[in-house]
Amino acid sequence: VTVSISNYVPNSGSAVHLSVGGEEPTMFSQMYSGPFEIDTIGTTVVKAYMTKPGRADSNVAEASFTVLEQVATPTIDITSGTFEDEVTVHLACATPEARIRYTTDGSEPNAASAEYTDGITLGLAPDGSFASYVVKAIAIKAPEMGNSLVLESGTFTVQPPASPPEILPDADEGPYPDNLRITLESPTPGASVKYTDDGSDPTTSPTKIGRASCRERV
């Protein structure tokens, strides 16, 4: 917490003597020069009085500030990426009994946000099109501890998969003499078609690639 003395005017001839341990301040106590931070866990009592030439010393002002230990920042197992249909992410907090609140639209989470239980599933938009998400989360353990810092993920993009290509001609029409010309027809415009001809599964690693748009032969 940052503490300041609002009615102190620098270079006005006035001076403020203060203590931060609860003891009565004296002329030998530390001098106030500007806002200062208290980061000691627990309750700190600040006392201060003001002096000014030609005037009697002010009464002692007193204020108590309680600084709570902060809950650990939540962690997330997947930070971002592009996924087909849906992806489930998991949150955790190292502080025992802390509750995690989260949002998926990039807004700041608070005590009224959805409570995390066991996984957050991010799916397609209601119309089946792609959707983007940013997960933010805080961990809360009130009143014993202060809220955690906010966890912010990267962007999650969830998109529908491309329709599988059609292989022509139908294999059931064989066997074929000599040789055979195969065509791949994709109903998804602009899709990249990857294929193998040795029975292995095609992957996203470099394999044979044919560029296919709707009904285009490759």
N, C-alpha and C positions, 0 to 999 in steps of 0.2 A: 504494500500500500504506500502511496506517495502522500506525505503529510506536508502541509504548508501553513503558514501563519498569515492570514489574509490582510490584517491591518498593519503589517510591517512595511514601511516605506524606506527603501535603501537611500543612503546619502541624505537623510533628513535629520540626522543627529540622534535619532532614537536607536536603541539596541535591545535585542531580545536575548535573555539568558534562559537556557532550557536544559532539561534532563530527560532521559528516555528510559530510566530504570525505576521510576516511581518516587525517587527521592526529591526533596524540595530543592529547587534550583537556587543558586546563590550567584554572587557577582563573579565567582570563580568557575561557574559552570560553563559549558560550551556555548559559543555565540551562534545564533541563527543567521545564516547568510542566504538561504533559499530553500526550496522544497527538498526534502530528503526521503529516502525509502526505508521502510521497516520490512525486513524479510525473515525475522525471527519467528519461528513457529510458537504460537501461544499468544497470550495477552501482554501487550506492551503499554505502559502508562507514560504519556508525555505530559510534562509540566513545564510551563514557561511564564515569564513575566517580562514586562517592557520597562525600559528606563529612558529618560530624556532629560537633558540639562534644564534646570529651572522648574522641574516638576517632580512630585513624589513618585516613587516606583509604583507600578500598577499592581493590582491583585494578581495572584497566580491563577492562570488558566490551566485546566486539566482536561485531558481526553484519553480514552482507552481504545486501543485498536487490537482486534483479535485476528491473527493470521493463521489460517488453517493449512495443514499439509495438503498438498494437491494430489488428487487421484491420478494414477498413471494414464497416459494417453492411450486410447484403444489402438489395436493393431488390426490389419486386414490381410487375409491370406492371398488374395489376388488384387493387384493394384490397378489394372486397366487392361484393355484389349478389345478385340473384335471377336464375337461369338455367334454361332448359329442357334436360332430358336430361343435359347435362354442360357443363363449362367447363374450359379449360386455362389455367393461370397460369404465368408464367415468372419466375424469380428471377435476379438478377445480383449480382456483387460487384465493386467497383472495385479491389480489391487483387489484383494478378496472382497466379495459381497458388493462390489460396485455394479451399478446398473448402467447399461449402455442405451443411449437414445440416438436415433439416426434419421437422416433424410436421404432421399435418392435423387432429388431434383436440384442439388447444388445449394439449397437454402441452408441457413445456419440452424443446427439442431438445438433444442432446449428441453426443459423438463416435460413439456407437453408433446414432444415428438414421439414417433413410434418407438416402442421398446424392443430391443433386440432379444430374441430367444434362441433360435437355432437355425441360422442361415438366412440370407436375403436373396430371394430369387428375382432376377431381372429378366424380363421377357420382352416379346415383341409388343409393338403398339396395339391398341384394341382392334385396329383394322388389319392387323397382320403385317404391317410394314415395319421397317427398321425403327429402333428407338435408341436414344442415348441417355446415359445416366452418369451422375457424379455422386458418390456416396460421401456423406459427412457424418461424423459421429463424435459424441462426447460421453464420458463416463462420469457418473454421479454417485456420491455416497454422502448424502446430507443426513443430519447436520454435522457429522463428525469431520468431514473433509471438504475441501474446495473442489469444484468441478475441474475436470481435466482440460487440457488443451484440446482443440478440435482436430480430429483426424480428417484429412481430405484426400480422397482417392484421385486417380486420373480418370479419364473418360472411358466408360464401358459402352461399346456399340454392339447392339444385338440386332441381327439381320436374318431374314428368312434365307434358307439355302436355295441355291439354283436347282431348277428341275433337272433330273438325271437325263443325260443324252440318250437318244434312241440309236441303236446299232442296227444298220441295214446292210445286207439282207438278213432275215431271221436265220439263226444258226440251225434251226430244225429243218430247213430246206435242203441242207447238205446231205452227203458230202459233195464237194465240188471238184471237177477235174482241173488239172493244171494250176490255175491261180484264181484269185478272187479279189475283187475291189470292194473294200469296206467303206461305208460312209457313216459319219456320226452327225446326227441332227439334234441340235439343242433348241428347245422352246424358249430359253431364256436369252433375250437379246444381249449381245456383248459379252457372253460368258466365255471363259477360257476353258477349253476341253483338254484334259490330260488323259493319256491312255498308255497302256502297255499291250504287247502282243505275245507275251510269254506266260500269261496266266497269273502274274503277280498283281497285287493291288496298286493302282496309281496313287501317288501321294502328292503333297505340295512341293516335294523336292524336285530338282530338275529331272524330268522324264520327257517323253515325246509329247509335244504340245501342238494342238490344232486350234486355231482361232475360229470360233463358231458364233454366228448370230442366228436368229430365228430361221430354221429350215435351211441353213447354209451347209453345203457339203464340204467336208474337209478330208 
